[in-house]
């Protein structure tokens, strides 16, 4: 794997459903800053590219699950 790629690039082709993301976000109070959200995801054993994608997304504050879904590239099913 090319380590110079943006973590967001590694999320391509991976689909996270809204239910999966909601499980990972259990206990999160929105709005939440990206660093705190990434730490929460790591604490919940989320896939590393998800936490890295949040941390490096360029988004300072996430206002809800929709913001998180936009970054992790998930599709609601």
C-alpha positions, 0 to 999 in steps of 0.5 A: 500500500502506498503510505502517501495516499490520503486515508480518505482514499483508502475508504473508496470501495468500502461501504459503511451503512448508516446502521454500522456508523450509528453503532460506532457513534454510540455515546457521541454528542453532536456537535463534536470536533474531529479529533474527539470523534476520531478518538471515540472511533478508535476507542470503539475499534472502528477500522483505522481508515475510518478514524484517520479519515475523520481526523484528516478530513479537513472538517473541524466539527461534525454536526451529525451522522450525515457529516460523518457519513459524507466523510466515511463514504458510507451509503444508507441502506 
